[in-house]
Amino acid sequence: MTMPSSPSAPSTGPLNLFALAQRGMSAQLVRMNAAASNLANAGSVAGSADEAYQPLRPVFATALDQASGLATVDVRAVVRSSAQPLRQHSPDHPLAVGIGDVWLSPVDESAEMVEMLDSSRQYQNLVEALSTAKQLMLETMRMK
C-alpha cells in the first residue's frame, strides 16, 4: 500500500527557518503516526498471512530548495513493510484455520517505541529551534 503524503505546500519563495521547521515537524509527525499505528496493531491476529497487519514505514527524500540552497525533507509515501507475518499454532483460536494456525503481525514493539521516541525528540528539537529563533527576533526588535 502506498499513500502519497505531502504535508507541506510548495513554497513560492526561498525557504526560511519557519518553513524548514514546519517541513521537518510534518515529517516527524508522519513518523510518529506510523509508529503509533504499528504499536496499536502489535500482536494482532489474523486467519491468514494475507490478512495479517503489515507495519507502516514512511519513505523520506531530501529536497533541495533552489531559491535558498537549503536542503529539507519530503515525505514521499507511507508503505507497508515486507516483513513476513509470524505463524503460530493455536488450534483453539477462533481465527485458526486448517491445522490450527494463526498469523501474528510482525511488529517489533521495542523498535517501534524507539522510533516513536526518536521522532518525538526530533519534533521537540524543532520546536526548541523555533522558540530560540523567536526569542532572537524579539531581542533584535528591542535593540532598535
C-alpha positions as a Python dict, from the first residue, in 0.01 Angstrom:
ca = {
    (1, 'M'): (0, 0, 0),
    (2, 'T'): (138, 338, -94),
    (3, 'M'): (-14, 654, 35),
    (4, 'P'): (147, 967, -107),
    (5, 'S'): (183, 1229, 157),
    (6, 'S'): (278, 1589, 104),
    (7, 'P'): (247, 1754, 444),
    (8, 'S'): (370, 2090, 325),
    (9, 'A'): (257, 2305, 38),
    (10, 'P'): (514, 2401, -224),
    (11, 'S'): (697, 2717, -135),
    (12, 'T'): (669, 3016, -366),
    (13, 'G'): (984, 3186, -238),
    (14, 'P'): (1304, 3084, -70),
    (15, 'L'): (1269, 2873, 242),
    (16, 'N'): (1313, 3041, 575),
    (17, 'L'): (1366, 2893, 920),
    (18, 'F'): (994, 2863, 984),
    (19, 'A'): (924, 2681, 658),
    (20, 'L'): (1216, 2445, 718),
    (21, 'A'): (1099, 2368, 1070),
    (22, 'Q'): (742, 2315, 950),
    (23, 'R'): (854, 2060, 692),
    (24, 'G'): (1070, 1880, 946),
    (25, 'M'): (791, 1877, 1204),
    (26, 'S'): (547, 1739, 946),
    (27, 'A'): (790, 1459, 861),
    (28, 'Q'): (839, 1373, 1229),
    (29, 'L'): (462, 1368, 1276),
    (30, 'V'): (431, 1115, 993),
    (31, 'R'): (698, 900, 1166),
    (32, 'M'): (514, 920, 1499),
    (33, 'N'): (178, 834, 1343),
    (34, 'A'): (323, 532, 1161),
    (35, 'A'): (487, 406, 1481),
    (36, 'A'): (164, 462, 1678),
    (37, 'S'): (-34, 266, 1419),
    (38, 'N'): (220, -15, 1430),
    (39, 'L'): (213, -27, 1811),
    (40, 'A'): (-166, -27, 1812),
    (41, 'N'): (-165, -332, 1585),
    (42, 'A'): (119, -519, 1755),
    (43, 'G'): (9, -867, 1848),
    (44, 'S'): (-298, -858, 1624),
    (45, 'V'): (-402, -1197, 1493),
    (46, 'A'): (-535, -1294, 1151),
    (47, 'G'): (-664, -1612, 993),
    (48, 'S'): (-420, -1597, 701),
    (49, 'A'): (-85, -1446, 615),
    (50, 'D'): (-250, -1213, 361),
    (51, 'E'): (-485, -1070, 625),
    (52, 'A'): (-215, -1010, 887),
    (53, 'Y'): (-130, -649, 967),
    (54, 'Q'): (184, -526, 791),
    (55, 'P'): (372, -243, 967),
    (56, 'L'): (375, 102, 807),
    (57, 'R'): (703, 265, 702),
    (58, 'P'): (734, 627, 591),
    (59, 'V'): (960, 695, 292),
    (60, 'F'): (1152, 1023, 303),
    (61, 'A'): (1354, 1208, 43),
    (62, 'T'): (1584, 1505, 60),
    (63, 'A'): (1457, 1808, -126),
    (64, 'L'): (1683, 2095, -230),
    (65, 'D'): (1528, 2441, -241),
    (66, 'Q'): (1681, 2613, -545),
    (67, 'A'): (1600, 2965, -424),
    (68, 'S'): (1774, 2936, -86),
    (69, 'G'): (2010, 2645, -147),
    (70, 'L'): (1881, 2474, 167),
    (71, 'A'): (1803, 2105, 190),
    (72, 'T'): (1490, 1986, 360),
    (73, 'V'): (1286, 1667, 386),
    (74, 'D'): (984, 1548, 191),
    (75, 'V'): (757, 1259, 280),
    (76, 'R'): (732, 1064, -45),
    (77, 'A'): (498, 786, 71),
    (78, 'V'): (389, 563, 353),
    (79, 'V'): (427, 199, 253),
    (80, 'R'): (357, -138, 410),
    (81, 'S'): (659, -334, 531),
    (82, 'S'): (752, -656, 355),
    (83, 'A'): (813, -837, 686),
    (84, 'Q'): (655, -1180, 696),
    (85, 'P'): (375, -1244, 948),
    (86, 'L'): (458, -1485, 1228),
    (87, 'R'): (284, -1821, 1214),
    (88, 'Q'): (164, -1961, 1544),
    (89, 'H'): (-10, -2288, 1618),
    (90, 'S'): (-322, -2210, 1819),
    (91, 'P'): (-599, -2461, 1738),
    (92, 'D'): (-840, -2312, 1995),
    (93, 'H'): (-825, -1960, 1848),
    (94, 'P'): (-1147, -1861, 1664),
    (95, 'L'): (-947, -1742, 1360),
    (96, 'A'): (-746, -2064, 1331),
    (97, 'V'): (-790, -2242, 1001),
    (98, 'G'): (-674, -2572, 857),
    (99, 'I'): (-432, -2732, 1103),
    (100, 'G'): (-500, -2465, 1366),
    (101, 'D'): (-253, -2192, 1272),
    (102, 'V'): (-298, -1815, 1306),
    (103, 'W'): (-72, -1535, 1185),
    (104, 'L'): (58, -1258, 1410),
    (105, 'S'): (158, -914, 1290),
    (106, 'P'): (537, -880, 1251),
    (107, 'V'): (561, -566, 1465),
    (108, 'D'): (870, -530, 1685),
    (109, 'E'): (730, -332, 1978),
    (110, 'S'): (1072, -228, 2107),
    (111, 'A'): (1183, -97, 1769),
    (112, 'E'): (855, 93, 1729),
    (113, 'M'): (895, 253, 2073),
    (114, 'V'): (1248, 363, 1980),
    (115, 'E'): (1113, 504, 1652),
    (116, 'M'): (839, 692, 1835),
    (117, 'L'): (1077, 830, 2100),
    (118, 'D'): (1329, 938, 1837),
    (119, 'S'): (1070, 1114, 1621),
    (120, 'S'): (922, 1280, 1930),
    (121, 'R'): (1266, 1405, 2032),
    (122, 'Q'): (1336, 1539, 1682),
    (123, 'Y'): (999, 1717, 1684),
    (124, 'Q'): (1084, 1867, 2023),
    (125, 'N'): (1422, 1985, 1891),
    (126, 'L'): (1249, 2166, 1604),
    (127, 'V'): (1006, 2333, 1843),
    (128, 'E'): (1302, 2447, 2055),
    (129, 'A'): (1479, 2587, 1746),
    (130, 'L'): (1167, 2786, 1658),
    (131, 'S'): (1139, 2914, 2013),
    (132, 'T'): (1504, 3025, 2009),
    (133, 'A'): (1455, 3199, 1673),
    (134, 'K'): (1150, 3379, 1809),
    (135, 'Q'): (1344, 3497, 2115),
    (136, 'L'): (1631, 3620, 1898),
    (137, 'M'): (1389, 3811, 1676),
    (138, 'L'): (1225, 3973, 1977),
    (139, 'E'): (1565, 4071, 2117),
    (140, 'T'): (1665, 4220, 1782),
    (141, 'M'): (1345, 4424, 1770),
    (142, 'R'): (1407, 4553, 2123),
    (143, 'M'): (1753, 4678, 2022),
    (144, 'K'): (1611, 4921, 1766),
}
